[in-house]
């Protein structure tokens, strides 16, 4: 009985507190805007019910409350969470071994998912793996190092092929450009396809 009572309180109290705070703010803004709406109505050369000013003040209070909530959400996401992330990074970078794994993982995903021009993955491709006619799904990341291309005498493309279902690790292939094919999937579709081990198919697959 006790555990059900505690579970009910945990569910009810945050909801009740939210309703109380919203109602208080709503009434507070409405009381501030009521004199303004009354003055505006008095300037209209028509007979309007006295309750109309109260209705207008409540509508304006609701609009103002929504705007305030959006502004607080924007400030929280732009500044508050960045501060938490920065503090968490400082803590993780002080832990031996963890800092190495975390930094490598973060740098890899930052490079792969970057939207800046010239950085990140270019497209999802099919690369021969372990050899033709078998293929693996990978991501083209640009031309291979100049030294590697000079050694082979071919134009090579760097391809990162994540492992499934955890794409944190993977293989780096230097593939001749002529051996690569576009997979026809977006980067997001290819990631979902890999992580799900081929269960989640790209959009429109059934139609094709």
C-alpha positions in Angstrom: 0.0 0.0 0.0 2.8 2.3 0.9 4.6 1.9 -2.4 1.5 2.7 -4.4 0.9 5.8 -2.3 4.5 7.0 -3.0 4.2 6.2 -6.7 0.9 8.2 -6.8 2.5 11.2 -5.1 5.5 11.1 -7.4 3.1 11.2 -10.4 0.7 13.7 -8.9 2.9 16.3 -7.2 4.9 17.4 -10.3 1.6 17.7 -12.3 -0.1 19.7 -9.5 3.0 21.9 -9.0 3.0 22.6 -12.8 -0.6 23.6 -12.8 -0.2 25.9 -9.8 2.7 27.7 -11.3 1.0 28.1 -14.7 -2.2 29.3 -13.1 -0.3 31.8 -11.0 1.6 33.2 -13.9 -1.5 33.3 -16.0 -3.4 35.3 -13.4 -0.4 37.5 -12.8 -0.1 38.5 -16.4 -3.9 38.9 -16.8 -4.0 41.3 -13.9 -1.2 43.4 -15.4 -2.9 43.5 -18.8 -6.4 44.1 -17.6 -6.0 48.0 -17.2 -4.4 48.1 -20.7 -7.3 46.2 -22.3 -9.9 48.3 -20.4 -8.3 51.5 -21.8 -8.3 50.1 -25.3 -11.9 49.1 -25.1 -12.9 52.6 -23.9 -11.4 54.1 -27.0 -13.7 52.0 -29.2 -16.8 54.0 -30.1 -19.1 51.0 -29.6 -20.9 49.4 -26.7 -18.9 46.4 -25.6 -19.7 44.1 -22.6 -17.5 44.9 -19.5 -16.4 41.3 -19.4 -14.7 41.8 -22.8 -11.7 43.5 -21.2 -11.2 40.6 -18.9 -11.4 38.1 -21.8 -8.9 40.1 -23.9 -6.5 40.4 -20.9 -6.6 36.6 -20.4 -6.0 36.0 -24.1 -3.0 38.4 -24.1 -1.7 36.8 -20.9 -1.9 33.3 -22.6 0.1 34.7 -25.6 2.6 36.3 -23.3 3.1 33.2 -21.2 3.7 31.1 -24.4 6.3 33.6 -25.6 8.0 33.7 -22.2 8.1 29.8 -22.1 9.7 29.7 -25.6 12.3 32.3 -24.6 13.2 30.4 -21.5 13.5 27.2 -23.5 15.8 28.9 -26.0 18.0 30.4 -23.3 18.2 27.0 -21.5 19.2 25.1 -24.6 21.7 27.7 -25.8 23.4 28.4 -22.5 22.4 26.1 -19.6 22.9 22.8 -21.4 26.1 24.0 -23.0 27.4 24.8 -19.5 26.5 21.3 -18.3 28.1 19.7 -21.4 31.3 21.7 -20.8 31.4 20.7 -17.1 30.8 17.0 -18.0 33.6 17.1 -20.6 36.0 18.5 -18.0 35.1 15.6 -15.6 35.5 12.9 -18.2 38.8 14.3 -19.4 40.2 13.8 -15.9 39.4 10.1 -15.7 42.3 7.8 -17.0 41.4 5.5 -19.9 37.8 6.9 -20.1 39.1 10.2 -21.4 40.9 8.4 -24.2 37.9 6.4 -25.3 35.5 9.4 -24.9 37.7 11.8 -26.8 38.3 9.4 -29.7 34.6 8.6 -29.9 33.6 12.3 -29.8 36.1 13.3 -32.4 35.0 10.5 -34.8 31.3 11.3 -34.6 32.0 15.0 -34.8 34.0 14.4 -38.0 31.4 12.0 -39.5 28.3 14.0 -38.7 29.8 17.4 -39.4 27.7 19.7 -41.7 30.6 22.1 -42.5 31.7 22.3 -46.1 34.6 20.0 -46.8 34.2 18.1 -43.5 32.4 14.9 -42.5 31.1 12.2 -44.7 30.2 12.9 -48.3 27.8 10.1 -49.1 26.8 6.5 -48.3 28.5 4.0 -50.6 28.8 0.3 -51.3 32.3 -1.0 -51.1 33.6 -4.5 -52.0 33.9 -6.3 -48.6 35.5 -8.6 -48.0 35.8 -8.9 -51.7 33.6 -8.7 -54.8 30.9 -9.7 -55.5 30.1 -9.1 -51.8 29.5 -5.5 -50.6 29.4 -3.6 -47.4 27.8 -0.3 -46.6 30.2 2.5 -45.8 30.7 6.3 -45.9 32.9 8.2 -48.3 35.0 10.7 -46.4 37.0 12.1 -49.3 40.3 11.4 -51.1 42.8 9.1 -49.5 46.2 10.5 -48.4 48.4 11.6 -51.3 51.2 9.3 -50.2 48.8 6.2 -50.5 47.6 7.2 -53.9 51.2 7.7 -55.2 52.2 4.2 -53.9 49.3 2.5 -55.7 49.2 4.8 -58.8 45.4 4.9 -58.5 42.9 7.5 -57.2 41.8 6.2 -53.9 38.8 7.2 -51.8 38.7 6.9 -48.0 35.7 4.8 -46.9 34.7 4.4 -43.3 32.6 1.2 -42.8 31.0 1.1 -39.3 30.4 -2.2 -37.6 26.8 -3.3 -36.8 25.0 -2.9 -34.5 27.4 -0.5 -32.7 28.9 2.0 -35.2 31.5 3.3 -32.8 34.1 1.0 -34.3 34.6 0.1 -37.9 37.1 -0.2 -40.7 38.9 2.3 -42.9 39.2 1.2 -46.5 41.2 2.9 -49.3 39.1 1.9 -52.3 39.8 2.7 -55.9 37.2 5.2 -57.0 36.0 3.0 -59.9 35.1 0.2 -57.4 32.7 2.4 -55.4 29.0 2.6 -56.0 26.5 5.0 -54.4 24.1 3.2 -52.1 21.2 5.4 -52.9 20.6 6.0 -49.2 20.9 9.2 -47.3 23.5 9.3 -44.5 20.7 9.0 -41.8 19.1 6.1 -43.6 22.4 4.3 -43.9 23.2 4.7 -40.2 19.7 3.4 -39.2 20.2 0.5 -41.6 23.6 -0.4 -40.1 22.6 0.0 -36.4 19.4 -2.1 -36.9 21.5 -4.8 -38.7 19.4 -4.4 -41.8 16.0 -4.5 -40.1 15.1 -0.8 -40.6 14.9 -0.3 -44.4 15.2 3.0 -46.1 12.1 5.1 -46.8 10.2 4.0 -49.9 11.9 0.6 -50.0 8.6 -1.3 -50.1 7.4 0.9 -53.1 10.6 0.0 -55.0 
